[in-house]
Amino acid sequence: MEKITLRVNDLACPDCAGKISELLRKQKGVEDAQLSFMTGKLNVSYDPDVISLDEIKKTVSKLGYKAE
């Protein structure tokens, strides 16, 4: 497992942060994902043999946000 912290800017509301976290946790290879609305920090624990960092970023972009 690897742990990364990404930044997600311009979150519209706390519910949006929850939806992003929930969608990521449903992805195969993601053990945990927590996005703070207050800080915009996205912490993800994932298996890089199953899901790549690019795939994680693409999942966030599906909801209209950019993870950096």
C-alpha positions in Angstrom: 0.0 0.0 0.0 1.1 3.5 -0.7 -0.2 6.7 0.8 -0.4 10.0 -1.1 -1.8 13.5 -0.4 -3.2 15.5 -3.3 -4.8 18.9 -3.4 -8.3 19.4 -4.7 -9.0 23.1 -5.2 -12.3 25.0 -5.5 -14.5 22.5 -3.7 -18.1 23.8 -3.9 -19.4 22.2 -0.7 -18.8 19.6 2.0 -21.0 17.2 0.2 -18.8 17.4 -2.8 -15.8 16.4 -0.7 -17.8 13.4 0.6 -18.8 12.3 -2.9 -15.2 12.4 -4.1 -14.1 10.3 -1.1 -16.9 7.9 -1.5 -16.3 7.4 -5.3 -12.6 6.8 -4.7 -13.2 4.2 -1.9 -15.3 2.3 -4.4 -12.4 2.0 -6.8 -10.6 -1.4 -6.9 -7.2 -0.9 -5.3 -8.2 2.0 -3.1 -8.1 1.1 0.6 -9.1 4.5 2.0 -9.7 8.0 0.7 -10.5 11.1 2.8 -10.9 14.6 1.4 -11.2 17.6 3.8 -13.5 20.3 2.6 -11.7 22.8 4.8 -8.2 22.2 3.6 -8.7 20.6 0.2 -6.3 17.8 1.1 -7.1 14.4 -0.3 -5.4 11.5 1.5 -5.5 8.2 -0.4 -4.2 4.8 0.6 -4.0 2.6 -2.5 -2.3 -0.4 -4.1 -0.2 0.8 -7.0 -0.3 -2.7 -8.5 -4.1 -2.4 -8.9 -4.7 1.3 -9.5 -2.4 4.1 -10.7 -2.1 7.7 -9.5 -3.3 8.8 -12.9 -6.5 6.7 -12.5 -7.1 8.2 -9.1 -6.8 11.7 -10.6 -9.1 10.7 -13.5 -11.7 9.5 -11.0 -11.7 12.9 -9.2 -12.0 14.7 -12.6 -15.2 12.7 -13.4 -16.8 14.8 -10.7 -15.5 18.1 -12.2 -12.5 18.6 -9.9 -8.7 18.5 -10.4 -6.4 16.6 -8.1 -2.8 17.8 -8.0 
